Amino acid sequence: MPTDQHAHGLSVSEEVIVDACGDLRLPEMGVIEQLWETDPIAPDDVSAAAAAAVESLSFADVPDGGEVALGVGSRGIANLGAIVAGVVDALEDAGYEPFVFPAMGSHGGATAQGQTEMLNELGVSEASVGCEIRSSMEVVEVGRTPDRDVPVVADANAASADAILPINRVKPHTDFDGTVESGLSKMLVIGMGKQRGAKIAHEWAVDWSFRRMIPEITEQLLDSLPIVGGVAIVEDQHDDTTLIEGVPPSGFLDREKELLELAYDVMPTLPFDELDVVVFDRQGKDVSGQGMDTNVIGRRPFSINEPAPERPEIKRIYTRGLTETTHGNAMGVGSADVVHESIAAEIDAPTTLINALTASTIRGVKLPPVVETDRAGLIAALSTIGVVDPETVRVLRAGDTMHLHRLYASTALVEAARGRDDLRVVEEPSPIEFDDGQFRAPSLRERPR
């Protein structure tokens, strides 16, 4: 794993960790697999499904040849380029002029160019989706909330269009629980509000709470702007597209609530509620808005006035690295108890802090203790949970919080898996092997693609 002088200044060597904790006998690890029944949309059919979602919506109030602003910008959505291209094709076939605008709050370094580059990395470029991208951080005020007099702002390009159509995945949010969480409404309120709107929303959420704010402002935006609906996406446990649906303005919040319930049913989770140590090979904004999905780890230490999920209970989390596409944004790193020095080496401090300041979650970017090697990280985690028996300790290792199909599991968890219909033992436990203190076993692939 990469390192640099900055990381060395923070990193504690394996020798120091072993001297302090003792040379613990580590558990043997096998491989288990979660058995899920899924019904994904075939990749070749995704664009057609997106087009059908658009065709289900009414454009009666949009003039012939009118401009339709497509809000796009959430990371980690499977088949996003194909979905946007399908939407563009359907609109052009109907005689409209679509364009994409980044609806991602402050992401991309809160610059127009940065947001265009982010869209490109998500598979959304003018060449790939077949329409213009208009990226700007300029917003216009479209109203104020009735009780608190909070300004409601929207992307200036979107607000001037004849119609607005957000495209987003509906899923549980990492910071709060509500009838609507991450999805179409949040994209309208925060993503379309750019950096200014995102900052306003997160500041007011401290007292108002997102669960009440987002529905109220969504209704105001639906009344104030020509929003013709949204294209909602739901993904299954394998991160495959399982539903694409056009959601009309009438019943907008009610239908998103129903889709959120579906998303909760099919989201991947850890298969055990009580764990001693969980190792994640990576975290990043493309995995979750908080780097590690709080709904998976059962921790929400950085949210204000929002309770943590009831389960699972994890005593220690060790995180090994950042994803490449997070570009150094280590938002949520504070959820870990110990991190590998590669994280310290790869952090882009300005990008991470801008995200934290905008989201009012600066505790989420506190850097945990940094260790030189995986062996040091595992020993540090195990040595702080009490007396450890390698035969009974409950340890999991996963790629990240979004990819939980196959997992490394300690002997106790492998034995527990044998008696469950939803789990399968793939490999029997064997001693953990290291190369210069780093895990020799690679990160597990989800499944053959």
N, C-alpha and C positions, 0 to 999 in steps of 0.2 A: 504493500500500500504506500502511496506517496507521502512524503513528509517534507518539512522545510524548517528553517531556523525558528520561525514563529511557533511551530508545533513543539520543537525541542525545548523551548523555554517553558512550556506548560506541562510537557509529558513526563510521567513518572515511569522509571524503568521497571522491567519485570523483576530484576534483582531486588530492588527496593520493596516491591509489593510482596515478594516471597519472604524476604527478611521480616516484614511486618506481620504477615498473615500466616506464615508457615507454608510448607510445600504440600498443600492439600491434595488428597487423592480425589481425582475428578471422576464424575460418573461416566459410564459408558453410554454411547448414544447410538440409537438406531434410526430408522426412517419410518414414519407413518403417513398415511394419506387419508384425507377427508373424502367421503363419498357423497357427492352432490348430484341431484337430478336437475338438469338444466335443459333449456330449450332455446338456444341462441338463434338469432337471425343469421342466415348464411351470409358470409362477407359479400358475395356477389349480389345479394338482394338488398343490401343496406341502403344504397342510393334510392332504389325504387320505393322502399318503405318510407324514407324521408320525404320523397315526393308525394306519396299518398297522404302523409300527415299534413302537408301543406294544402293539398286538394280538399281536405276535410274542413278547412277553415273558410270563413266568409270574407271576401274582399269587396263587398258591395259598396262600401264607402270610399274605396280607393279609386282614383281616376284612372282611365286607360293610360298606360305608359307611365304610371306613377312610380316614384322611388320607394323601395321597401328596404329599410335598414335592418340588417341581420346582426343581432348581438351574439358575439362568439368570444370565447376567451378562457374557459375553464380548462385546467390541465388534466391529463390522465384519462381523457375520454377515448374509449376505443372507437376506431373508425370515424373519427371526427371529420377528417377531410372528405370522406365519402358522403357523410351525412349532410355537410354543408353544400357539397356539390349537387346532391339530390334536391335540396331545397332551392338552390339557385336555378337548376334546370326547370323545376316545376313553375317557378315564378316567371321565368323568361318565356316558357311555353304559354303562360296565361297572359302575356303581353305587358308584364311589369319590368322595371329596371331595378334589380337588387344590388345592394352593395353591403359589404361587411364592415362593421365598426368593432374595435376591441372593447369588450365589456368585461373588464378585469380589474376595476378599481385602481389600485396603485401599483400593480405588478408591472414587470418590465422596467423597473427603476423609475416608475412614474414619469416616463417620457413617451412621446408619440412614436419615436423610432424604436425604442425598446419594446413597446407593445406590438408593433408590426413584426419585429424579429421574433417575439414570442409566438405570435400566430403562425409564422412560418415554421417554427419548430414543432408546432402542434399539427402540422400538415395542412395549414390553411394559408395559401398564397393566392395571388391573383391568377397565376397560371394554373394552380391545382383545382380551384373551385370555379373559375370562369367568370369572375366579376371583380369590380374595383374594391379595394380596401381603403377606407378613409379613416386614418388614425390621427386623433388629436386629443389633447388633455383639456380642451376648452369645454366648459359646461355652461348651461343656462339654467336659471332658476325657474321652475315651472309651477311653484306654489309653496305654501307653508302649511305645516300641520295645524289643525284647528286648536288643539289644547295647549301644546307646548311651543307653538310658533317656530318649529324647526324648519329651516329651509330645505326644500326638496329640489334636487338638481339632477340634470340629465345631460348626457353627451350632446353637444351642440349639433353635430351632424345628424344624429338620430332624431333629435327633436324637430329638425327642419324637414324631415322626410315625410312622405305621404302616409307611410305605415311603418310600424316597428314590430319586429318578430324576433324575440330572443330564442336561442337554441342552447339548451343546457341539459345536463344530466341531473336527475332528481335523486338525492341520496341523503342519508343522515349527516348532519353538520357536526363539526368537532367541538364547537364552542357552546352550543346551547341545544335545548330540546324544545320543540314546539310543534304546532300543527303543520307548519311548513318550515323547512330548514334550508338545505342547500338545493338550489334548483332554479326554476324560472323566476320566482318572486325575488329571491336574493340577487339574482343577476340584474333585475330591473332596479332594485333599490341601491345596491352597492356596486355591482360591476358597471352598470350604465352611468353611475354617478362619478366614475373616474376617481382620481385621488381625493378630490375635495369631498365628493359624496361619501366615499368610503370612510374618510376621517370623521365626518359629521356623524355618520351612523354609528361608528364604534364609540365615539365619545358619548353620545346620548344613550347608547345601549347600557352603559354602566348603571344608570338609574331607571331607564325605561324598560330595558331588556329586549333582545332581538325577537323573542317569541311574540311580543306585542307590537313592536315597532314595524317589523317587516310586513305583516298583513295590512296594517293601517296605511303605511306609505304605498304599498302595492295598489290598494284600492284607489288612492289618490292619483297615482300615475295612470291607472286604467281610465280614470275620468278625465285626466288632463292631456293625455297624449294619444296619438292614433295607434294604439297597440291592438293589433288584429288577432292576437293570441300568442302562443308559444309552441315550439317543437320540443317536447319532453322526451328524454332518453332515460331508460332504466337499464342497468347492467346486472348480470348475474354474478355468482360467486367466483367465476373464472375471469371476471372483468370483460366478458363478452356482451355485446349488445343484445338485449332480450326483448326490448320494446321501444318503439318510436311512435309517438302519438301527437297529433295536433290538439292543443288545448285552447278552446275558444275563450274570449274575455268573459262571457257569461259563465258563472260557476268556476272561474279561474282558480281561486283559492281552494274551493271544495275539491276539485279534481286533483290539484297538486297534493292535497292532504292524502287522498286515496293512493296516489302514486308513491308518496313517501312511505306509506304503510307497506306497499309492495316491496319497495327498496330495502326496508328494514328486514323483511322476510328473506330476501335473497342475498343480503350482504355477507361477505366472508367474515368469520369470527374465529378466535382461538377455540379449540375443542375442549378446553378445560377451564373451569372457573377459578381454581386455586392453583397458583404456580409460584415456585420459589424464585426462579430466574428465567427471563426470556431474553434471548439474544436476537437482535435484528441486524441483518447484514447492511441495511441501508435505510435512510429516511430521505424525504425530499418533498417539495411542493407538488411534484407530479404524482406522488403517492397519496398525500393528504395535505389539506391546507395548513395543518399543524405538523407536517413532517411525518408524524406517526398518528394514525387515526385514534382519537381519544375513545371512540366507541369500541375499538378493539383492545386497547390497553387498559381501559377502565380508569384513566387518569385525566384530570382536567385542572392541573395546578395553576394555570395562567388565566383562567376565566374568572371574571368578577361577578359575584352574585349568581353563579350558575353551578349547580351541584354536579359532582362527577357521576358517571355511570355507576350503577350498583355492582356490576361485575365486568370483567374478572378481577380478582385480587392478585396482583403480581408484586412480590416483595422487592425484586430488583430487576432493572432493565439495563442491558449493556448494548450500546449501538456502535456499529463498526465503521460506518461511512455515509457519505452523501451520494445521492444519485447524480449522474452526469447532467441531466437536464434540469436540476434544481439550480445550477449555476451558482453554487456557493450559498444559496439562501437556506440557512439552517433554522428557519422558524420552527419552534417546538422542540428544539434540542434539549430544553430544560426538563422535558418529561423523562429523560434518561437519568439513570443514577451514575453511570460510568460510560465514557466514550473512548473510542480508539483515537490515537493521535492524528489519523488521517482526516478526521472531522475538523480538528483545530487547524490543520494545514489548508483545508479547502474552503473554510468559511469566508464568504464575502461579507465583511462586517457592515459596510454601508447598506447593501441591499437587504440584509437580514434586519438591520435596525429600522430602516424605512418601513418594512413590512410590519414590524412589531409596534412602531409608533402609530402607524395608520390604524392598526387593529387594537390599540390600547392593551397589548398583551406583552409588555416588556419582560415579565417574569418568564415567559416562554422561551426567551433566548439566553437565559443564564447558562453559562457553560459548565457542565458537570466536571468532576475529576477526569483527567485525561491520562490514559495509560499507553505504554509503548507497544504492547502486543496483545493478541487475543487471549493468550494464556493468562497474562496479568489481569485482563478485564474480567475473565471468568473467575479467577481466584479472588479478586477484590469483591466481586458480587457475592460469591458463595460464603466468604469469610465474615460477612456482616449480617447474616440471617439467622445466626445461632449455630448449634451443633449440627453438622451436616453428615449424613450417612449416604455414600454414593449409591447405595441400593434403593434408597427411598426418596432421595431428593428429586424434585419435580422441575426439570429443566427442558425448555423448548428453544429451538433455533429456527428462525423464519427468514425468508428473503426480505420482506417488509410487511407492513400491516395490510397491504392490499393483496398480497400473494401468499395465501395460506393453504393452498391445496396440499402440498407436501411439506413435511416438517421433520427436522431432526428432533428426536425425543429421547430423554433419559430412560433407563431401564424401568423405573416405576411407571412411567407414562406408556411405554410400550406394552407392559403387562396390562395396564388399564385398558388400552386400546383393543386388546384381544377379545374382551367381552362386550364390545359395542358394535352395533350394526352400522353405525355411521362412520366407522374408522376401519382401516386396513393396515396391517403391518407389512411394510415393503422390504425392510432390511432389519435384521436382528442387531441388537446392541453390540458394539465393539469399542475398544479404547479410542479416545480422541487422539488424532495424530496432528502434530504441529511441525511446521518448517520455520525455524528461527522464531518460535513463539507464536506464529500465525497459524490459523486453521488451515490444514491441508485440504480438507473436504470443501468443495466449492459450494457456492450458493445453489440451492436446489431450484431447478426449473419447475415451473408450474406443471406443465405437461407438454407433450409434443404438439406443435402448432401445425 
